[in-house]
Amino acid sequence: MHPIQNPADVVAILVCERESEEQSFLELAARRLGYSVQLAHDREAALSILTSSRSGISAVLVDLSNPGFGDLEILINIRSIDPDLPVILVASAPTPYEIVAAMKSGATDFLARPMLHDDLQVALSNAVDRQAPLPCPPTRSVPSDAFSSLNSRMQEISSLIPTIGRSDAPILIQGETGCGKEIFARAVCANSARAGKVFLKLNCAALPSELVESELFGYERGAFTGAFQRRDGMFAQANGGTLLLDEIGDMDVSLQAKLLQVLQDKEFRRIGGQELIKVDVRLLAATHRNLEEAIVEGSFREDLYYRLNVINIELPPLRERTEDILPLTGYLLNKHARPGSAVPTITPNLRHALNTYPWPGNIRELENMVRRLLALRNPELLASELLARSTRKRINKPAPTRVSALPETSRAEAHEMARAPILTRVTKANQQAEADAILAALDATRWNRKQAAVLLQIDYKALLYKLKKLGLDGKTVQVDDMPTVNGL
C-alpha cells in the first residue's frame, strides 16, 4: 500500500499510547505515511475523542502493554461507540492465544513488538481500506513494465493474460515467494469483465485458521465471544468481483472442505448462521508450495486441488530470467524515486553484481534493494554487499567435488592422513577451507583479484601470495565489457 498523498484524502488515526518514546515513534511513523494523528494518554481521553462528532477518526491504534489500555475492555468500549471502526492492537511478545482472543473480541489487526515500519504501514492501510474495498484496477492503471519481460517464458505467460482474463475459471498461480504472483493476479483481473469491480486479497498463512474462516465467510451476531454484530466476509464483499487467496497451500484442511463447497455450489453460510448466501466471485489462488507433494503428505485436499487447477500458471524465479534484472531495476528506480529527484547511476560493478546475485527473494528482494539504493545513493557499496552475499552463499553451499584448489588425495594418502596427528589434520582442513573461500570470492568477482581481496577482507598482496601457494597466480580470466542497458 502507498502512503496517502492527496491532502484532501488525509485519514485521521487515533494513537492510544502512554509511553512518550513509543508515542513519538507511532505518531511520527503515521504522519510520515500521510495520516493525520490524534493522541490519547488513557482510556477516558480515547473514548472522549471517539464520541466527539468532529473527531473524524478512521482507525485506532491501541498499545495494550500500558496501564489503562492493558485489557480488551477498551475494544468493547470502542465497539459500543462505532461497531465498524478498525482497531489495531500493539503488544510485546503476545502469545497466539492472546492474538486469537483479541481478534475474536473485535480487533482488526495485531502488531507485535519489535515493530517494523513496513508492518505498521500495511496494518494501517489494510484497516483503512477495509472500510471501503478497493475496485480492481482498470487495465491502464497496471503499468506495462510491471509484467513486461525480455524472457521468452515470461512473454508466453504474459500473452495468456487477455485470454484467461475473459474466462471465469479458477486460476492456480504457483511460484517462489516474491516472484510476482499478486501482480499477475491483478493483471488478469484488469483484463477481465470484472475490471473496475472489487478485488480482495487474503493471505492464508498470515492468520490462524479461525480468523481465516471469519475473514472469508463472515459471522452472525453472537456466533462467538466478541461478535457484537453481523459481519460480511470477503466472499460477500467480493460478490461480482475477484478474490485472491494467497498462500492457499497453508490453509487448514478443515477450511479447504468449506472452500471446496463454495466453489462447487457458489453459496455459503456465515459462521453461526443458517441462511445460504449466493455469490458470484472469481477465485484466484496463489502458493509457493508444491501442492502435489502436499496432497501426498495429506496437508492439501486432492479434490480442491483439481477444482482450483483449471488454469495453472507457474511463474519462474528471477534467477531464471536474468535478462529482466536490469530493465526491472530501471522500472523500480523510476517507480520509487521522488518526483524531480535524480535517479542513481547503475555503475558497471553494480550491474555485474545485480546480474550474478541469485535473488532468493526474487522481485520483492530486488525492489527492497532499489529502495536502499535510492536512500543511500551509493552504487559501489551495494555492489560490494551483493557480491559479499553471493560469496557467502557459495562458501556455505557444499562444494562440488570438481571444485578444489588442492591436489586430489589418493586413497593411500587419505588413509595416511587419517592416521596423522590431529593438528596435522586440522591444518590440512584449514588449508582446504581457505582455498575454497578464495575460489568462491574469485568466482563471484569474475577473477578480479582486487575485488576478491575486498570480499575476503585481506590485503591484496596477501591474496597474491596465497594464490601463488595454490598454483593459481598465473590464471587469467577475460572480464567482459558491460554496456549500459536502457540508459542504466
C-alpha positions in Angstrom: 0.0 0.0 0.0 1.2 3.5 -0.8 1.0 6.4 1.7 -1.8 8.8 1.2 -0.6 11.7 -0.9 -3.7 13.9 -1.6 -4.2 16.3 1.4 -8.0 16.1 0.7 -7.9 12.4 1.4 -5.9 12.6 4.6 -7.1 10.0 7.1 -7.1 10.6 10.9 -5.6 7.9 13.2 -6.1 7.9 16.9 -3.0 6.7 18.7 -3.6 5.4 22.3 -0.2 5.3 23.9 1.1 6.5 27.3 4.9 6.0 27.0 6.4 9.1 25.4 9.0 7.3 23.3 6.6 4.8 21.8 4.0 7.6 21.3 6.6 9.7 19.4 7.5 6.7 17.2 3.9 5.8 16.4 3.0 9.5 15.8 6.0 10.1 13.5 5.6 6.9 11.6 1.9 7.5 11.0 2.5 11.1 9.9 5.2 10.1 7.5 2.8 7.7 5.9 0.5 10.6 5.2 -2.0 10.2 8.1 -3.1 12.9 10.5 -2.7 11.8 14.1 -4.6 12.5 17.4 -3.1 11.3 20.7 -4.7 9.8 23.8 -2.9 9.0 27.0 -5.6 6.9 28.6 -8.9 5.2 28.1 -11.0 8.2 29.0 -9.2 10.5 26.6 -9.5 8.0 23.8 -13.3 7.5 24.3 -13.8 11.2 24.6 -12.2 11.8 21.2 -14.2 9.0 19.6 -17.5 10.3 20.9 -16.8 13.8 19.6 -18.8 14.4 16.4 -15.8 16.3 15.0 -13.1 13.6 15.5 -13.2 12.1 12.0 -11.2 9.1 13.2 -10.8 6.4 10.6 -8.7 3.9 12.7 -7.5 3.4 16.2 -4.0 2.2 17.3 -4.0 0.9 20.9 -0.9 -0.2 23.0 -2.1 -3.0 25.3 1.2 -3.0 27.3 0.3 0.2 29.1 -1.8 0.5 32.2 -5.2 1.9 31.2 -5.1 0.2 27.9 -3.9 -3.2 29.2 -7.0 -5.3 28.6 -9.6 -6.0 25.9 -12.3 -4.0 27.6 -11.3 -0.9 25.6 -12.4 -2.9 22.5 -15.9 -3.3 23.9 -15.9 0.5 24.7 -14.9 1.4 21.1 -17.3 -1.1 19.6 -20.2 0.4 21.6 -19.3 3.8 20.0 -18.6 2.6 16.5 -19.0 -1.1 15.7 -17.2 -0.8 12.4 -14.2 1.3 13.4 -10.9 -0.5 12.7 -8.8 -1.1 15.9 -5.2 -2.2 15.7 -3.7 -3.6 18.9 0.0 -3.5 19.8 1.7 -5.6 22.4 5.1 -7.1 23.3 5.6 -10.8 22.8 1.9 -11.8 22.5 1.0 -15.5 22.6 -1.0 -17.0 19.7 -3.9 -17.4 22.2 -3.9 -13.7 23.1 -3.9 -12.8 19.4 -6.8 -15.0 18.6 -8.7 -13.8 21.7 -8.1 -10.2 20.6 -9.3 -10.8 17.1 -12.4 -12.6 18.2 -13.1 -9.6 20.6 -13.2 -7.3 17.6 -9.6 -6.2 16.9 -8.9 -5.6 13.2 -5.2 -6.4 13.4 -2.5 -7.2 15.9 1.1 -6.0 15.8 3.9 -7.4 18.0 7.0 -5.6 19.2 9.6 -5.0 18.0 7.5 -3.4 15.2 8.8 -2.7 11.7 7.8 0.5 9.9 6.5 -1.6 7.0 4.3 -3.7 9.3 2.7 -0.6 10.6 2.2 0.8 7.1 0.5 -2.4 6.0 -1.7 -2.6 9.1 -2.9 1.0 8.8 -3.5 0.7 5.0 -5.5 -2.6 5.5 -7.5 -1.1 8.3 -8.5 2.0 6.3 -9.0 0.1 3.1 -11.4 -2.5 4.6 -13.9 0.3 5.3 -14.3 0.7 1.5 -13.0 -2.2 -0.6 -10.8 -1.1 -3.5 -12.0 -1.8 -7.0 -9.9 -4.0 -9.3 -7.6 -1.5 -11.1 -8.5 -1.0 -14.8 -6.0 -2.0 -17.5 -4.5 1.4 -17.9 -3.5 1.5 -14.1 -1.4 -1.6 -14.3 2.0 -0.4 -15.7 3.1 -2.5 -18.7 6.6 -2.6 -17.2 5.3 -4.3 -14.1 4.8 -7.6 -16.0 6.7 -7.0 -19.3 9.7 -9.2 -19.9 12.5 -10.0 -22.2 12.4 -13.6 -21.1 10.7 -15.9 -23.6 8.9 -17.9 -20.8 7.6 -14.8 -19.2 6.5 -13.4 -22.6 4.5 -16.6 -23.2 2.8 -16.2 -19.8 2.1 -12.5 -20.4 0.4 -13.4 -23.7 -2.1 -15.6 -21.9 -3.4 -12.8 -19.7 -6.0 -11.4 -22.1 -7.3 -14.9 -22.9 -7.6 -16.2 -19.3 -8.9 -12.8 -18.2 -12.0 -13.3 -20.4 -12.7 -16.6 -18.6 -14.3 -17.0 -15.1 -12.4 -20.3 -14.4 -10.3 -20.5 -11.2 -6.6 -19.9 -11.7 -3.8 -21.5 -9.6 -0.7 -19.4 -9.6 2.5 -21.1 -8.4 6.0 -19.7 -7.9 8.5 -18.8 -5.3 7.9 -16.0 -2.8 8.3 -12.6 -4.3 8.2 -13.6 -8.0 5.1 -11.6 -8.9 2.1 -13.8 -8.2 -0.1 -11.0 -7.0 1.0 -8.7 -9.9 -0.1 -11.5 -12.3 -3.5 -11.9 -10.5 -4.2 -8.1 -10.7 -3.2 -8.1 -14.4 -5.7 -10.9 -15.1 -8.4 -9.0 -13.1 -7.7 -5.8 -15.1 -8.1 -7.7 -18.4 -11.4 -9.3 -17.3 -15.1 -8.4 -17.4 -14.7 -7.8 -13.6 -12.2 -4.9 -14.1 -13.4 -2.0 -12.0 -15.2 -4.2 -9.6 -14.0 -5.3 -6.1 -10.6 -7.1 -5.9 -9.8 -8.5 -2.5 -6.8 -10.5 -1.2 -6.3 -12.7 1.8 -3.0 -14.2 2.9 -4.0 -17.6 4.3 -0.6 -18.0 6.0 -0.7 -14.7 7.9 -3.7 -15.6 10.2 -4.8 -18.5 12.4 -7.3 -20.8 10.7 -10.2 -19.5 12.9 -9.6 -15.9 11.7 -9.2 -17.0 8.1 -12.6 -18.6 8.3 -14.3 -15.5 9.7 -12.5 -13.3 7.2 -13.7 -15.4 4.3 -17.3 -16.2 5.4 -18.1 -13.5 7.9 -20.2 -14.3 11.0 -23.6 -13.6 12.7 -24.0 -11.6 15.8 -23.3 -13.8 18.9 -21.6 -16.5 16.9 -18.7 -16.3 19.3 -17.4 -14.0 22.1 -16.8 -10.6 20.6 -19.2 -11.0 17.7 -21.2 -7.9 18.6 -22.9 -7.7 15.2 -23.2 -9.5 11.9 -20.2 -9.0 9.6 -19.8 -9.8 6.0 -16.7 -11.9 5.0 -14.6 -11.5 1.8 -16.8 -13.7 -0.3 -19.8 -11.5 0.3 -17.7 -8.3 -0.1 -16.2 -9.5 -3.4 -19.6 -10.6 -4.9 -19.4 -9.7 -8.6 -15.6 -9.2 -8.3 -12.4 -11.2 -7.7 -10.9 -12.8 -4.6 -7.2 -13.8 -4.4 -6.3 -16.4 -1.8 -2.6 -16.0 -1.3 -0.5 -18.9 0.1 -3.5 -21.3 -0.1 -1.2 -24.2 0.4 -1.0 -23.1 4.1 -4.8 -23.2 4.6 -6.1 -25.6 7.2 -7.5 -28.8 5.8 -10.9 -28.3 7.5 -11.3 -24.9 5.8 -10.3 -26.4 2.5 -13.5 -28.5 2.6 -15.7 -25.4 3.1 -13.8 -23.6 0.3 -14.5 -26.5 -2.0 -18.2 -26.3 -1.2 -18.3 -22.6 -2.1 -16.5 -23.4 -5.4 -18.9 -26.2 -6.3 -22.2 -24.6 -5.2 -21.4 -20.9 -5.3 -23.1 -20.4 -1.9 -22.1 -20.4 1.8 -23.2 -19.7 5.3 -21.8 -17.2 7.7 -20.3 -18.6 10.9 -23.2 -19.1 13.3 -25.8 -18.6 10.5 -28.3 -20.7 8.7 -29.0 -18.6 5.7 -27.5 -19.7 2.4 -25.8 -16.8 0.6 -25.4 -17.0 -3.2 -22.2 -15.4 -4.5 -20.6 -14.7 -7.9 -16.8 -14.5 -7.2 -13.9 -15.4 -9.5 -11.4 -17.1 -7.3 -7.6 -16.9 -7.9 -5.3 -18.9 -5.7 -1.5 -18.5 -5.2 1.1 -20.6 -3.4 4.8 -21.1 -3.2 4.3 -24.7 -2.1 4.2 -27.9 -4.3 0.6 -28.8 -3.9 1.0 -32.3 -5.4 3.6 -33.1 -2.7 1.2 -31.6 -0.1 -1.5 -33.9 -1.3 0.7 -36.9 -0.8 1.6 -35.6 2.7 -2.1 -35.2 3.5 -2.0 -31.4 4.1 -4.0 -30.5 1.0 -7.2 -31.9 -0.4 -6.9 -33.6 -3.8 -10.4 -32.6 -4.9 -9.8 -28.9 -4.0 -6.5 -29.0 -6.0 -8.3 -30.2 -9.1 -11.1 -27.7 -8.6 -8.5 -24.8 -8.4 -6.2 -26.2 -11.1 -8.4 -25.4 -14.0 -5.8 -22.9 -15.3 -2.3 -23.3 -13.9 0.4 -20.6 -14.2 3.9 -21.2 -12.8 6.0 -18.1 -12.6 9.8 -18.6 -13.0 12.1 -17.2 -10.3 14.1 -14.1 -11.1 17.4 -16.1 -11.3 15.9 -17.9 -14.3 15.1 -14.7 -16.1 18.3 -12.7 -15.6 17.7 -10.7 -18.8 14.9 -8.9 -16.9 17.0 -7.9 -13.9 18.4 -4.6 -15.3 15.1 -3.5 -17.0 13.2 -4.3 -13.8 15.8 -2.3 -11.8 15.3 0.7 -14.1 11.5 0.4 -13.8 11.6 0.2 -10.0 14.0 3.1 -9.7 11.6 5.3 -11.7 8.7 3.9 -9.7 10.1 4.7 -6.2 12.2 7.8 -7.0 10.8 11.1 -5.6 9.4 13.3 -8.4 12.1 15.7 -9.6 15.0 13.8 -8.0 17.8 12.3 -10.0 17.9 8.5 -10.3 21.2 7.0 -9.1 23.5 5.6 -11.8 23.9 1.9 -12.2 27.7 1.5 -12.3 29.4 -1.4 -14.1 30.3 -3.1 -10.7 26.6 -2.8 -9.5 25.4 -4.0 -12.9 27.6 -7.1 -12.6 26.5 -7.7 -9.0 22.8 -7.4 -10.0 23.2 -10.0 -12.8 25.2 -12.5 -10.7 23.4 -12.4 -7.4 20.9 -15.4 -7.2 18.0 -13.2 -5.8 16.4 -15.8 -3.4 13.7 -13.2 -2.6 13.1 -12.6 -6.3 11.4 -9.3 -7.4 10.5 -8.4 -3.8 14.1 -8.5 -2.8 15.2 -6.6 -5.9 12.6 -3.9 -5.0 14.0 -3.6 -1.5 17.5 -3.2 -2.9 16.3 -0.5 -5.2 14.8 1.4 -2.3 18.1 1.0 -0.4 19.9 2.4 -3.4 17.6 5.4 -3.5 18.2 6.0 0.2 22.0 5.6 0.3 22.7 6.7 -3.3 26.0 4.6 -3.2 26.0 2.1 -6.0 29.5 0.8 -5.2 28.5 0.0 -1.6 25.5 -2.0 -2.8 27.7 -3.8 -5.4 30.1 -4.9 -2.6 27.2 -6.1 -0.4 25.6 -8.1 -3.2 28.9 -9.7 -4.1 29.6 -10.5 -0.5 26.2 -12.2 -0.1 26.9 -14.2 -3.3 30.3 -15.3 -1.9 28.8 -16.3 1.5 26.2 -18.4 -0.3 28.9 -20.2 -2.4 31.1 -20.8 0.7 28.2 -22.1 2.8 27.0 -24.4 0.0 28.7 -27.8 -0.2 31.4 -27.5 -2.8 31.2 -29.9 -5.8 33.9 -32.5 -5.9 35.4 -30.9 -9.0 36.0 -27.6 -7.3 39.2 -27.9 -5.4 42.3 -25.8 -5.4 44.3 -28.5 -3.7 45.5 -31.7 -5.5 43.2 -34.7 -5.2 44.0 -37.1 -2.4 44.6 -40.7 -3.3 43.2 -43.5 -1.1 46.7 -44.2 0.3 47.2 -40.6 1.1 43.7 -40.4 2.7 44.5 -43.4 4.8 47.8 -41.9 5.8 46.0 -38.6 6.7 43.5 -40.4 8.8 46.4 -41.8 10.9 48.1 -38.4 11.1 48.2 -36.4 14.3 45.0 -34.3 14.9 46.9 -31.0 14.5 48.1 -32.1 11.1 44.6 -33.0 10.0 43.2 -29.6 11.3 45.9 -27.8 9.4 45.0 -29.7 6.2 41.3 -28.9 6.7 42.0 -25.2 7.2 44.1 -25.1 4.0 41.2 -26.7 2.1 38.6 -24.3 3.6 40.9 -21.3 2.8 41.3 -22.5 -0.8 37.5 -22.9 -1.2 36.8 -19.4 0.2 39.4 -17.9 -2.2 37.9 -19.7 -5.2 34.4 -18.6 -4.3 35.5 -15.0 -4.0 37.3 -15.1 -7.3 34.3 -16.7 -8.9 31.9 -14.0 -7.5 34.2 -11.2 -8.9 34.9 -12.9 -12.2 38.6 -13.3 -11.1 39.0 -9.7 -10.3 41.7 -10.1 -7.6 41.4 -6.7 -6.1 37.6 -7.1 -5.6 38.2 -10.6 -4.3 40.6 -9.3 -1.7 38.0 -6.8 -0.6 35.4 -9.5 -0.2 37.8 -11.7 1.7 38.9 -8.7 3.9 42.6 -9.4 3.3 45.4 -7.3 1.9 45.8 -7.5 -1.9 49.4 -8.7 -1.6 48.4 -11.3 0.9 45.9 -12.7 -1.7 48.5 -12.8 -4.4 50.8 -14.8 -2.0 48.1 -17.3 -1.3 47.3 -17.6 -5.0 50.9 -18.4 -5.7 50.9 -21.1 -2.9 47.8 -22.6 -4.6 49.3 -22.5 -8.0 46.7 -20.1 -9.3 48.9 -17.0 -9.7 49.2 -17.5 -13.5 45.5 -18.0 -14.2 43.8 -15.2 -16.1 40.1 -14.7 -17.0 38.7 -12.3 -19.6 36.3 -9.8 -18.0 33.6 -8.9 -20.5 32.7 -5.3 -21.1 29.4 -4.4 -19.7 27.5 -1.9 -21.9 24.6 0.1 -20.4 21.1 -1.2 -20.8 18.2 1.2 -21.3 20.4 4.0 -20.2 21.3 2.4 -16.9 
